[in-house]
Amino acid sequence: MSAAPKPTLTIELDAEKAERLLDMLEVRANSIDRVLNPKRGKPPTGGVVDDFRHDAMFYRTIIDQIQAIRVANGWASPEDEEAA
C-alpha cells in the first residue's frame, strides 16, 4: 500500500494579499497567546491548552513562510520582516 498524498494548499499571492493574510494570521496567533498567557487570572488548563498551542504554532509557521515569500519577491525587506 502506498501512503496517501499529503494535502497541499496553493494560493496566488500578490503584495497586498500577502500583507492582508499575514495580518489576519498574526491577529489570530496573538489572540491565542493572550488566552494562554493572561495578564490577570490563571492561565487555562486541560486538553484545550494543547490545542491552542498547536494552533498558534501552525499560524506562526504560516506567518514565517509568508514573510519569506514577501522578502523573496521584494515586497518587504528582511529588516521589515524581522521587526514584525
C-alpha positions, 0 to 999 in steps of 0.5 A: 500500500502506498501512503496517501498524498499529503494535502497541499494548499496553493494560493496566488499571492500578490503584495497586498494579499500577502500583507492582508493574510499575514495580518489576519494570521498574526491577529489570530496567533496573538489572540491565542497567546493572550488566552494562554498567557493572561495578564490577570487570572490563571492561565487555562488548563486541560486538553484545550491548552494543547490545542491552542498551542498547536494552533498558534504554532501552525499560524506562526509557521504560516506567518514565517513562510509568508514573510519569506515569500514577501522578502523573496519577491521584494515586497518587504525587506528582511529588516521589515520582516524581522521587526514584525 
